[in-house]
Amino acid sequence: MKVGLLWYDDDPGRDLAEKVGRAARRYRQKFGTSPDICYVHPSTLSGNPSTGSGQAPSTKLSASGKVRKVGGVRIAPLPSVLRHHFWLGREEQRRAKRSKRTTN
């Protein structure tokens, strides 16, 4: 990720999908494109009660029941991201792989 948005949301009344959705909307406003990756502290995906328990219809779960995608934004744990912070952006490696596939 070359450009990103760091979003803070510690509201216990919002679930993870809503927090990521709000951050993604702000990213679109600021950069004119949608993010495809959101890095969060690992505890955000471990069922920590402070992250909310409800799931929005656009939230996809992994086999273990952990959130992995909200809308078109993939959620990935990253220990260097502080709790209640959401680091959104465009994943560069995915675009490089796609363009490589189309040129071959």
Secondary structure as UniProt FT lines:
FT   STRAND          4..8
FT   TURN            12..13
FT   HELIX           16..31
FT   STRAND          37..40
FT   HELIX           42..45
FT   TURN            46..47
FT   HELIX           49..51
FT   TURN            57..58
FT   STRAND          59..61
FT   TURN            63..64
FT   STRAND          67..70
FT   TURN            71..72
FT   STRAND          73..77
FT   TURN            79..80
FT   TURN            83..84
FT   STRAND          85..89
FT   HELIX           92..103
//
